[in-house]
Amino acid sequence: AQSVAQPEDQVNVAEGNPLTVKCTYSVSGNPYLFWYVQYPNRGLQFLLKYITGDNLVKGSYGFEAEFNKSQTSFHLKKPSALVSDSALYFCAVSPGGAGSYQLTFGKGTKLSVIP
Amino acid sequence: SQTIHQWPATLVQPVGSPLSLECTVEGTSNPNLYWYRQAAGRGLQLLFYSVGIGQISSEVPQNLSASRPQDRQFILSSKKLLLSDSGFYLCAWSAGQEVNEQYFGPGTRLTVT
């Protein structure tokens, strides 16, 4: 069975500084990886995904993520954090393939960007 | 473009009462549909998913059930609510027969008293 670990419950970063939200995964075969963001009392919003190809994936709102197969990681990054980036971030994984619809989500990391 | 609706947005129900939460998707056909529960603003637990009308897969044995009476309608139900059913319920959809990103509705906050 697949699993996702987000080792930090909370990440604090100053506005304008680069941010990283960490994610490691365990899955059989080639992983399909996703990042989502959730604002308070709202549904999750899709940010970006990795399926194949370039290890650096660019997504919405200036976010990007780097797939590292040897370290089984898929860390979310942004060069310059905004206060409006403060939210809950979820990493998700699937083993992929036909008929594999489900995503396994991490527990989430709360990002606080300090003005 | 596709949109996903959930209602109600909030619900307060007494223990032992029935439950019906509805989710509808617009702008796509034959979506895969999902119900999740999120407790305490954190991790998501997949409850049910459906790949077609009348096809429901349950992930966790529980007090809840799901139905898909129409292609773009997904309903979460309970005959008798428990205190432990309180939480934030999210509906989501995805396209195709392989893994794709899921798009989430705005959620329903359920409080069982």
Interface residues (C-beta under 8 A of the other chain):
Chain A: Y32 F34 Y36 P40 N41 R42 G43 L44 Q45 F46 K49 I51 L88 F90 S94 G96 G97 A98 G99 S100 Y101 Q102 L103 F105 G106 K107 G108
Chain B: Q6 N32 G41 R42 G43 L44 L46 Y49 V51 E59 F88 L90 A92 S94 Q97 E98 V99 E101 Q102 Y103 F104 G105 P106 G107 R109
